[in-house]
Amino acid sequence: MATGNFWKYGLALGAGVAIGAVGAVLLSRGNINLKKACAGLLSRGLDIKDRAAGFAGTAKENLEDIAAEARYEQELRKNGEKPA
């Protein structure tokens, strides 16, 4: 089983290296259209990263609010009061 994963990851790594090498050769030849396409693609990737970071921040705030409410209700129960 471990051998199968080794080959799978090895092939994926090899494919990535090959694609990267081809990309480096094409970029070094000065193909301006390819450079613009890569810049555009990278820009979209950065947009996705920013949206994901915003979503993660919102989710973190919501979880912190839930945890604070849970601590408050726990305190009420400790003091013999009923949570609302």
Secondary structure as the mmCIF struct_conf table of DSSP 4:
data_model
#
loop_
_struct_conf.conf_type_id
_struct_conf.id
_struct_conf.beg_label_comp_id
_struct_conf.beg_label_asym_id
_struct_conf.beg_label_seq_id
_struct_conf.end_label_comp_id
_struct_conf.end_label_asym_id
_struct_conf.end_label_seq_id
HELX_RH_AL_P HELX_RH_AL_P1 ALA A 2 SER A 28
TURN_TY1_P TURN_TY1_P1 ARG A 29 GLY A 30
HELX_RH_AL_P HELX_RH_AL_P2 ILE A 32 LYS A 78
TURN_TY1_P TURN_TY1_P2 ASN A 79 GLY A 80
HELX_LH_PP_P HELX_LH_PP_P1 GLU A 81 PRO A 83
#
